[in-house]
Each structure stands twice: as structure tokens, then as C-alpha cells.
Amino acid sequence: MVRASARRSTRRSLPARLILGLFKLLLGFVLLSVLWVVAYRFENPPITATMIGDMLAGRGATREWMSLDEIDRDMVRAVIGAEDSKYCDHSGFDWDSIADAARANASGGRIRGGSTISQQTAKNAFLWQGGGYFRKGLEAWFTLLIEQIWGKRRIMEVYLNVAETGIGTYGVSAGAERYFGHDARTLTREQAARLAAVLPLPKGRDAIAPRGFTRRYGNIIAARIGTVIRDRLDACVYRGEVAPRDRTPPPSRKPIAVPGEEAETSTPPPPPPPEVLEALPEAPPTGELTPPPPEPAEEPAPEPEPALEPGEPATNTL
């Protein structure tokens, strides 16, 4: 029997052996990736490829993991309003946004993506930054897995804890400590909007005294939070769970430095897709994100009339 099986194995052609080897490799990858996703369903990701890159570059990696039960609900509303208004409706992919992004990119305009929060979570937790079809294919696979194995609530929790919120800073709680001097348990609507505005380009923006695009984008997100509340666009995250109640943020525990010129990028990302803007209409900027109106210019004081010389008669002006 042993000799017969050995003879059969030697009869296999090179293409057949290559196909068998690829099949075994693919099967091993599928099993390993499924086990990896199942493990992160119950255990928090200890580190990510982006964190490793920051540490190798000498920037460090600060993170403070916080349960979704504790994160201020306005933070969840802000990222849904800013990144993915259909989060509770899709199964990992927003095909309309992907099609719009493909058409815009094919027309030769500014390159933009159509990634959902689920896709960004898959990339941040399991993969690396940067483009390329190979990484995009892996991202799609892991997105399918986390949608089926984790569910919307766990996806949101991991996203808010592994997303980069500043140079060497990861998660919204570490970001809140960096910018506001307190954790993410209590955030004002404006603070949550500012953190969400930083997420697309965390190494080039700052949530303290934002300028230019970051200020305008923060105003839009703050207005969209009201739409998320009205239309219950975050309902899937808290289905069957008690959402954190609104609380007043504590005062900052440390002095917050106002950023320099390097904190604002000159090349902001493209605007959200049209269907997102239609679903979440803009509102006039309100709150502390609104820049103060310019002060009126002071009128110059009238010049005093020259004094009369001794013995000079006064002139009658009537």
C-alpha cells in the first residue's frame, strides 16, 4: 500500500502539484483568518500594523481601550454622520458609494474612496495602511468575516479604539485625553465632531483650535449628529443595550497646547458622496466651532483745532 501511494504521488504532474499546494495554502489562510477574527470577537486587538509603524518611526503608540458601554454616544453618532450614514443598513459595503467613487476616480478627479466603517475596521485591525488591489481584496474578506462574526456593535467598538486620532495616538479615548484633557466618557457634541473630523487625516489635523477645512468639516459633522439622532441611524449599535447617558464633560486635567501651522493640511480629502450629503443635510454652523464675527474698525478721533496765537483774532466761521 505504501509503495502504491508513493507511485501515485510521483505520477502527479507539476501543474497538479502546484494547484494542490495553492489549495492547501488558501485553506490554511481561510482557517487562520477565521480563527483570528473569532479571537478578536472576545479579546481586544493588542496591537496593529499601523501602531508598529509608528513605534518603528519613533513616534510611539498611545492607546486607552474603552468599552462601548462607556464611550459617549455622541462619538458614535459623529463617526456615523461623518463616515458612514448607512452603517446600520449595509452588510459591510455601501455599493452606491463605491460606484460613485469609482466613477469619480475614473473621470480623473481627486481620488476618493467609498470605504464603510466596517471596511476601515477590517483594515485597521488586521491589515496595513496604503492602497493596492491585493490589500483591498484582503480587506473585503475580513470585512465579510467581521460582519458575520462580530456584528455592528463589536465593529463599532473596535473601530473607535484602534482608529488613529493623532500622531502616535489611537482610539477616541486617547484622542480625547490628547486634545481635551479628559477621556471619551463625556464629550460635547462639538468635541465629538472635532475628533471625527480628525480621523481621515490624523497626522495632519488637530482638534484644538481647528482652522480651515477641519473647522468647516467639524461644523458639518456637529450638525449631522442631530440628523443621526432624529433618524436613529445608530440604532443597530445599541439594539438591546443601554446607551450611555449624556453627561457634562469634566474640566481639562492638563493644559492643552494650541497647535502650530503644521496641524492643518493644505490638501483636504474629497467631500462626502452626494447621497451622504442628501441623507445628512448641512446646517448652519453653531456652537464653539463657529468663528467669531470680525470686530468693526474704530473711527479715527477728530483732530483738535490749532490754538490761536497771542493777539490773533478769532475767525468767524458762520
C-alpha positions in Angstrom: 0.0 0.0 0.0 2.8 2.4 0.8 4.6 1.7 -2.4 1.3 2.2 -4.4 0.6 5.6 -2.9 4.2 6.6 -3.4 4.0 5.7 -7.1 0.7 7.7 -7.4 2.3 10.8 -5.9 5.3 10.6 -8.3 2.8 10.4 -11.2 1.3 13.8 -10.4 2.4 16.5 -12.9 4.0 19.8 -11.8 0.8 21.8 -12.5 -1.3 19.4 -10.4 1.2 19.7 -7.5 1.1 23.5 -7.8 -2.7 23.6 -7.8 -2.7 21.2 -4.7 -0.1 23.4 -3.0 -2.1 26.6 -3.7 -5.3 24.9 -2.4 -3.6 23.9 0.8 -2.2 27.5 1.2 -5.6 29.0 0.6 -7.3 26.6 3.0 -4.7 27.4 5.7 -5.3 31.2 5.2 -9.1 30.8 5.4 -8.9 28.8 8.6 -6.3 31.1 10.2 -8.2 34.3 9.3 -11.4 32.9 10.7 -9.7 31.9 14.0 -8.1 35.3 14.1 -11.5 37.1 13.7 -13.1 34.8 16.3 -10.4 35.6 18.8 -10.8 39.3 18.3 -14.6 38.9 18.9 -13.8 38.2 22.5 -10.3 39.7 23.0 -9.3 43.2 22.2 -6.6 43.6 19.5 -3.3 44.1 21.4 -1.5 45.9 18.5 -2.0 46.8 14.9 0.3 47.2 11.9 -0.1 51.0 12.0 0.9 51.1 15.6 4.0 49.1 14.8 4.9 51.5 12.0 4.6 54.5 14.4 6.8 52.8 17.0 9.4 51.9 14.4 9.4 55.5 13.3 10.0 56.7 16.9 6.5 58.3 17.3 5.3 55.8 19.9 1.7 54.4 20.1 -0.6 55.6 22.9 -4.0 53.9 23.3 -6.5 53.7 26.1 -9.1 51.0 25.4 -12.6 51.9 26.4 -15.7 49.8 26.3 -18.5 51.0 24.0 -20.7 51.0 27.2 -18.6 53.9 28.4 -17.9 55.9 25.2 -20.1 58.9 24.9 -22.9 58.2 22.4 -22.3 61.4 20.6 -18.9 60.0 19.5 -20.7 57.1 17.8 -23.2 59.5 16.2 -20.3 61.7 15.0 -18.5 58.9 13.2 -21.7 57.6 11.6 -22.6 61.1 10.4 -19.1 61.7 9.1 -18.0 58.4 7.7 -21.0 56.1 7.1 -24.6 57.2 7.3 -25.8 53.8 6.1 -23.9 51.9 8.7 -26.9 50.1 10.2 -28.4 49.3 6.7 -25.5 47.7 4.8 -23.7 44.4 5.4 -20.2 45.8 5.2 -20.2 47.5 1.8 -22.0 50.6 0.6 -22.2 49.7 -3.1 -23.7 53.1 -4.1 -20.7 55.0 -2.6 -18.3 52.5 -4.1 -19.8 53.1 -7.5 -19.8 56.9 -7.1 -16.1 56.7 -6.0 -15.2 54.6 -9.0 -16.9 57.0 -11.4 -15.2 60.0 -9.8 -11.8 58.3 -9.9 -12.2 57.2 -13.5 -13.0 60.8 -14.5 -9.6 61.9 -13.5 -10.6 64.0 -10.5 -9.3 63.7 -7.0 -9.0 60.1 -5.9 -11.5 59.2 -3.2 -12.7 56.0 -1.5 -16.0 54.6 -0.6 -15.0 52.6 2.5 -17.5 52.0 5.2 -16.8 51.9 8.9 -16.7 48.1 8.6 -14.1 48.2 5.9 -11.9 50.7 7.8 -12.2 48.5 10.9 -11.0 45.4 9.0 -8.1 47.4 7.6 -7.1 48.9 10.9 -7.4 45.8 13.0 -5.9 43.1 10.6 -4.1 44.8 7.7 -1.9 47.8 6.9 -2.3 51.3 5.5 -1.9 52.1 1.8 -3.7 51.1 -1.3 -3.3 48.3 -3.8 -5.7 45.7 -5.1 -4.2 42.9 -3.0 -4.8 44.7 0.3 -8.2 45.7 -0.9 -9.1 42.1 -1.6 -7.9 41.1 1.9 -9.9 44.0 3.3 -13.1 42.8 1.6 -12.5 39.3 3.0 -12.0 40.4 6.6 -15.0 42.8 6.2 -17.2 39.8 5.4 -15.9 37.9 8.4 -16.3 40.6 11.0 -19.8 41.5 9.7 -20.8 37.8 10.2 -18.9 37.0 13.4 -18.7 40.3 15.3 -21.8 42.2 14.4 -22.3 46.0 14.3 -21.8 46.7 18.0 -18.4 45.0 18.2 -17.3 46.5 14.9 -18.0 50.0 16.2 -16.3 49.3 19.5 -13.1 48.1 17.8 -13.2 50.9 15.3 -13.4 53.6 18.0 -10.4 52.0 19.8 -8.0 51.3 17.0 -8.5 54.3 14.7 -5.7 56.7 14.6 -6.7 60.0 16.3 -3.3 61.8 16.2 0.4 61.3 15.7 1.1 58.2 17.8 -2.4 58.3 19.3 -5.0 55.6 18.8 -8.6 55.4 19.9 -11.1 58.1 20.7 -10.4 58.0 24.4 -6.6 58.6 24.0 -7.6 61.3 21.4 -9.9 63.0 23.9 -7.2 63.0 26.5 -4.7 64.4 24.0 -7.0 67.2 22.8 -9.4 68.0 25.6 -7.7 66.7 28.8 -10.3 64.1 29.7 -11.4 60.7 28.4 -14.2 59.8 26.0 -16.8 59.0 28.6 -18.2 62.5 28.3 -17.9 64.6 25.2 -19.8 67.7 24.0 -21.3 67.5 20.5 -18.5 69.8 19.2 -15.7 67.7 20.8 -17.1 64.5 19.2 -17.4 66.3 15.9 -13.8 67.6 16.1 -12.5 64.1 16.8 -14.4 62.7 13.9 -13.1 65.4 11.6 -9.5 64.4 12.6 -10.0 60.7 11.7 -9.5 60.9 7.8 -6.0 62.5 8.2 -4.9 62.2 11.9 -1.3 63.1 11.3 -2.2 66.4 9.6 -5.0 67.7 11.7 -5.6 68.8 15.3 -8.9 69.0 17.2 -7.7 72.1 19.3 -8.5 75.4 17.6 -9.1 73.8 14.2 -8.7 76.0 11.1 -9.7 75.9 7.5 -11.2 72.6 6.3 -11.1 70.9 9.7 -13.2 73.7 11.2 -15.7 73.6 8.4 -15.9 69.8 8.4 -16.3 69.8 12.2 -19.3 72.2 11.8 -20.9 69.9 9.3 -20.4 66.8 11.5 -21.8 68.6 14.5 -24.9 69.4 12.5 -25.2 65.9 11.2 -25.3 64.5 14.8 -28.8 65.9 15.1 -29.8 64.1 12.0 -28.4 60.8 13.3 -30.4 61.3 16.5 -33.6 62.2 14.6 -33.4 59.2 12.2 -32.0 56.8 14.7 -29.1 55.9 12.4 -27.1 54.5 15.3 -29.9 52.1 16.4 -28.1 48.9 15.4 -25.2 49.8 17.8 -27.4 50.0 20.8 -30.1 47.4 20.0 -30.8 45.5 23.2 -28.2 47.6 25.1 -28.4 50.6 27.3 -26.7 53.6 25.7 -24.5 55.8 27.8 -26.5 58.8 29.1 -25.4 62.3 28.3 -23.2 63.9 30.9 -21.4 67.2 31.2 -17.7 66.8 30.4 -15.3 67.4 33.3 -12.8 70.3 33.1 -9.4 69.5 31.5 -6.9 67.9 33.8 -3.9 69.3 31.9 -3.1 72.4 29.9 -3.8 71.9 26.2 -1.3 73.5 23.8 -2.7 75.2 20.7 -1.2 73.6 17.6 1.1 75.3 15.2 0.8 75.8 11.4 1.7 72.1 10.8 -1.5 70.9 12.3 -3.7 71.9 9.3 -3.3 70.1 5.9 -3.3 72.0 2.7 -4.8 69.1 0.8 -8.0 68.0 2.5 -9.8 64.8 1.4 -12.6 65.0 -1.1 -16.1 65.8 0.1 -18.5 63.0 1.1 -20.5 61.3 -1.7 -23.7 63.1 -2.9 -26.0 60.5 -1.3 -24.5 61.1 2.1 -24.9 64.8 1.8 -28.6 64.3 0.8 -29.2 61.9 3.7 -27.5 64.2 6.2 -28.1 67.8 5.1 -25.9 70.5 6.3 -27.0 73.0 8.9 -25.7 76.5 9.8 -22.6 76.2 12.0 -23.4 76.5 15.7 -21.6 76.4 19.0 -17.9 76.9 19.7 -16.8 75.8 16.2 -18.3 79.0 14.7 -15.6 81.6 14.1 -16.4 84.9 15.8 -17.5 87.8 13.5 -14.9 90.4 12.8 -14.8 93.4 15.1 -15.8 96.8 13.5 -13.0 99.1 12.7 -12.6 102.1 15.0 -13.3 105.5 13.6 -10.3 107.9 13.9 -10.6 110.6 16.5 -11.2 114.2 15.2 -8.1 116.3 15.1 -8.0 119.2 17.6 -8.3 122.7 16.2 -5.0 124.6 16.3 -4.6 127.0 19.2 -4.7 130.8 18.5 -1.5 132.8 18.6 -1.5 135.6 21.2 -3.2 138.7 19.8 -4.6 136.8 16.8 -8.4 137.5 16.3 -10.8 134.6 16.2 -12.2 133.8 12.7 -16.0 133.8 12.3 -17.0 130.6 10.5 -20.7 131.5 10.2 
